Amino acid sequence: MKTMNNIKIDQIRLNIPYEYVSKIDLINSKYPKEVILVNRIFHFTKLFHQTSEGHGHNGYTDSYNFGSGENGGTVSIMWNKTRKDMGILIDLTATGKALFENLAELHGVTINWQEIIRAIYKDYDGHISRIDIATDLLNYGFSINDMSQRLKEEKSFFLNKLGNKISSNRFKIVGTTDEAQTLYIGSRKSDAFLRIYDKKIEQSRIDGLYRALANECEDWIRLDKSRRRIQASTS
């Protein structure tokens, strides 16, 4: 099997200022104005048949959800009318985003993330509050165990965005006593976080969605990079 690589958005959260809700004319609609606003960009109501209302989290009091855990994940729109400064949050989990894209393809709706993000920034003065980028590397000969050993021996190191070496106390190695399987660099609560793990081991399990591919390849490394609060213009 030849080398393969794939880079994609794994999950994403976007934020729209609440002020744009006032521009929605609500006429005999079963959806809240906040949902109608977001729907202009994502067309969730056309794609999802299963919806639910609930409580938000992280300070958001209201939530409107599309999809469910049973059929592959959820997409949530959250807001708090008493804290309009928090804006409207559109939260697509990894499984929710995958379900959204699959339904869009099924219904002939084109999903262009570059255009969606550009609209959030330029048309609605919004921003990305979190984005996780997943990179899969198959048959590149990479080993988490080798990486961790090189880090321990200071033969390799990570650099931050300023080009400075990241201290060894900023990364964590997880695995068995004989072999490392996951590297964590940084903190999940920080502006940037990186996880590198053995995807082949994960997908080789009996319930692995891509078990056949995992069994076919020699090695499979996944890099998950998370960034928070991206304010830069996309133009």
Disulfide bonds with the S-S distance in Angstrom:
none
